[in-house]
Amino acid sequence: MHIHSSIKSTFVIREMDSFVQEKHHHIEVISSKRRLFDVRLRELWNYRDLVMVFVRRDFVAQYKQTILGPLWFVLQPILTALMFYFIFGRIATIPTQGIHPFLFYFSGLTLWGYFSDVFTKCSNTFVGNSALFGKVYFPRLAVPLSIVISGLYKWMIQSIVLLVVLIWFQVSGVENINVHWSLALVPLYILLLALLGFGLGILFSSLTTKYRDLSFLLAFGVQLLMYGTPIIYPLSFTSGMMRKLLEWNPLSGILENFRYALFSVGSFNLGGLVYAVAFTLAALTVGILVFSRVEKSFMDTV
């Protein structure tokens, strides 16, 4: 019996050695020691199936046990635009460059909603997923990347609703829609919003592992940023120092160009678009570098 067991163990060991020799190219060494620019972005492609699992999780978890479910994707911007219409359009009578106030607010909210959703959710990556990160290894960037993708689906649904509303306003004669050729740049605008929200989000997520006060300031800061972005007013409504401050906001150029593409009102702001691209690339680079550095030791502080 002992001889048979010994032979069986020897056979198993030889089989394992043979498997390792055949699959040696699949062996990966995980180490916390990395160089500054060693962020291993290629790992995200190897874990693309896991990213899509997280995308599905974001959808299911967000509207689980709700009556209306995904309909909130549509109702949230519509109800917010209606509120802005009555408060800022009717009561405050803030000019909207001749565009119908509801269309003005709704078009801005479709872009703002995507950016703010990606930004706020990505900023909670480390704290909100610490239990998961402590159990198994996978590229930590997979979580915020899934937020960007799931938010894109939400934006696409809202964009379809915006298109339907534009067609209704055009057919009913309430508003004459004049689309500009720069509408072809909308994918670029969405890409910038996605990368900007992603970069700033993972940067704040990295900082909040050590400075928890930032998580309390973030919600307040996002609200301030919304009013510091031309959503309820056009950039032409401001002047002097206030306008200069608003132009430092990279979202201003994106939203102004998006509305110009839809309504041909105002002018195409090339300088604002170039600034938005430069700011986004800088935020994305800093965010990824800081994130990759913090992910090695964040479990000690969370």
Residue pairs with C-beta under 8 A, 6 or more apart in sequence:
20 27
30 137
32 296
32 297
34 40
34 292
34 296
36 289
36 293
37 289
38 292
39 288
39 289
39 292
40 139
40 292
41 141
41 288
43 139
44 51
44 139
44 141
44 142
44 145
47 138
47 139
47 142
50 138
50 142
51 142
51 145
51 146
51 149
52 146
52 149
54 142
54 143
54 146
55 146
55 149
55 150
55 153
57 146
58 121
58 146
58 147
58 150
59 70
59 150
59 153
63 69
63 70
63 72
66 72
68 75
70 157
73 154
73 157
73 158
74 157
74 158
74 161
76 113
77 106
77 109
77 110
77 113
77 158
77 161
78 106
78 161
80 105
80 109
81 102
81 105
81 106
81 109
82 102
84 101
84 105
84 109
84 232
85 101
85 102
85 105
88 94
88 101
88 105
88 232
88 233
89 96
89 101
89 102
89 105
90 101
94 232
94 233
94 237
95 233
95 234
95 237
96 104
96 233
96 234
97 104
97 234
97 236
97 259
97 263
97 265
97 266
98 265
99 175
99 259
99 263
99 265
100 169
100 174
100 175
102 165
103 165
103 166
103 169
103 175
103 263
104 234
104 259
105 231
105 232
106 162
106 165
107 162
107 258
107 259
107 262
108 229
108 230
108 231
108 232
108 255
108 258
108 259
109 231
110 155
110 158
110 159
110 162
111 189
111 190
111 193
111 251
111 254
111 255
111 258
112 226
112 229
112 231
112 251
112 255
113 154
113 155
113 158
114 151
114 152
114 154
114 155
114 158
114 190
114 193
114 194
114 197
115 193
115 196
115 197
115 251
116 197
116 222
116 225
116 226
117 147
117 151
117 154
117 197
118 147
118 148
118 151
118 193
118 194
118 197
118 198
118 201
119 196
119 197
119 200
119 201
119 204
119 222
120 201
120 218
120 219
120 222
121 144
121 147
121 151
121 201
122 144
122 147
122 148
122 197
122 198
122 200
122 201
122 202
122 204
122 205
123 200
123 201
123 202
123 204
123 205
123 208
123 215
123 218
124 205
124 208
124 215
125 140
125 143
125 144
125 201
125 202
125 205
126 133
126 140
126 205
126 206
126 208
126 209
126 294
126 295
126 298
126 302
127 205
127 208
127 209
127 215
127 302
129 143
130 298
130 299
130 302
133 140
133 295
133 298
133 299
134 299
140 291
140 295
141 202
141 288
141 291
144 198
144 201
144 202
144 205
145 198
147 198
147 201
148 194
148 197
148 198
151 194
151 197
152 190
152 194
155 190
166 177
166 262
169 175
169 177
170 176
170 177
177 262
177 263
178 263
178 264
179 261
179 262
179 264
180 260
180 261
180 262
180 264
180 268
182 257
182 260
182 261
182 268
183 261
183 262
185 257
185 261
186 258
186 261
189 254
189 257
189 258
192 250
192 254
192 276
192 277
192 280
193 251
193 254
195 280
195 281
195 283
195 284
196 250
196 251
196 276
196 279
196 280
196 283
196 284
198 284
198 287
199 280
199 283
199 284
199 285
199 286
199 287
199 288
200 283
200 287
201 287
202 287
202 288
202 290
202 291
203 283
203 286
203 287
203 290
203 291
204 214
204 218
205 291
206 287
206 290
206 291
206 293
206 294
206 295
206 298
207 214
207 290
208 214
208 215
208 218
209 294
209 298
209 301
209 302
210 301
225 249
225 251
228 245
228 246
228 249
229 246
229 249
229 251
229 252
229 255
230 237
230 246
230 252
230 255
230 256
231 255
234 256
234 259
234 266
235 243
235 246
235 247
235 252
235 256
235 266
236 266
238 246
246 252
247 253
247 272
247 275
250 275
250 276
250 279
250 280
251 276
252 272
253 269
253 271
253 272
253 273
253 275
253 276
254 272
254 273
254 276
256 266
256 269
256 272
257 268
257 269
257 272
257 273
259 265
259 266
260 266
260 267
260 268
260 269
